[in-house]
Amino acid sequence: MKKKSILKEVQIDRIIEMAWEDRTPFDAIATQFDLKEQEVITLMRKNLKPSSFKLWRARVQGRKTKHLNKRGEEVQTFKCSRQRNISNNKISKR
């Protein structure tokens, strides 16, 4: 993954945090960091312990909230109520 080499450590940490969040879809990560779902999976595989990666994959696989086109209409946003406190998130500053 060539994009990872240009990501700063703080950005990688934020991507990992967003990927673990249940209500943050891969589309939000793509919007903010220009990474496709498969690239996020690769990044997670490289930056997590194998056991943590397996837990994460089991958690997000098939999860409706991680994919905008699978979400119900009741989910209007991917922003958590606590997300405005996160300084590295461009979306929270809108």
C-alpha positions in Angstrom: 0.0 0.0 0.0 1.8 3.1 -1.2 -0.5 5.6 0.6 0.6 4.3 4.0 4.1 5.6 3.5 2.8 9.2 3.3 0.5 8.9 6.3 1.8 10.3 9.5 1.7 8.2 12.7 -1.0 10.4 14.1 -3.1 9.8 11.0 -2.6 6.0 11.2 -3.7 6.1 14.8 -6.8 8.0 13.8 -7.6 5.6 11.0 -7.3 2.7 13.4 -9.5 4.5 15.9 -12.2 5.2 13.3 -12.0 1.6 12.0 -12.8 0.3 15.5 -15.7 2.7 16.0 -19.0 0.9 15.2 -20.8 3.8 13.7 -18.0 5.2 11.6 -18.3 3.7 8.0 -15.4 3.0 5.7 -16.8 5.7 3.5 -15.9 8.3 6.2 -12.3 7.0 6.3 -12.2 7.2 2.5 -13.5 10.8 2.6 -11.0 11.9 5.2 -7.9 9.8 4.3 -8.5 8.7 0.7 -8.2 5.0 1.7 -10.5 2.3 0.3 -11.9 -0.4 2.5 -9.3 -2.9 1.4 -6.5 -0.4 2.1 -7.9 0.1 5.6 -8.0 -3.7 6.1 -4.3 -3.9 5.0 -3.4 -1.0 7.3 -5.1 -2.7 10.2 -3.4 -6.0 9.5 0.0 -4.3 9.4 -0.5 -2.2 12.5 -2.4 -4.5 14.9 -1.3 -7.6 16.7 -2.6 -10.7 14.8 -5.1 -11.4 17.6 -6.4 -7.8 17.6 -6.7 -7.9 13.9 -8.8 -11.1 14.0 -11.0 -9.6 16.7 -11.5 -6.4 14.6 -12.3 -8.3 11.4 -14.8 -10.5 13.2 -16.4 -7.4 14.6 -16.7 -5.4 11.4 -17.4 -8.1 8.9 -21.0 -7.8 7.7 -21.7 -4.9 10.2 -24.3 -2.7 8.6 -23.0 0.5 10.3 -19.6 0.2 8.6 -21.1 0.4 5.1 -23.3 3.4 4.2 -25.3 1.5 1.6 -26.3 -1.1 4.2 -27.3 1.3 6.9 -30.9 1.8 7.9 -32.4 5.3 7.4 -32.4 5.8 11.2 -28.6 6.3 11.1 -28.2 9.8 9.8 -24.5 10.5 10.6 -21.3 8.7 11.1 -20.2 11.3 13.7 -20.2 10.1 17.4 -21.4 12.7 19.9 -17.9 12.6 21.5 -16.1 13.1 18.1 -16.0 16.9 18.2 -13.4 16.5 21.0 -11.0 14.8 18.6 -8.6 17.4 17.2 -7.3 15.4 14.2 -10.8 14.8 12.7 -11.5 17.2 9.8 -15.1 16.3 9.6 -15.8 17.2 13.2 -14.7 20.8 12.5 -17.5 21.5 9.9 
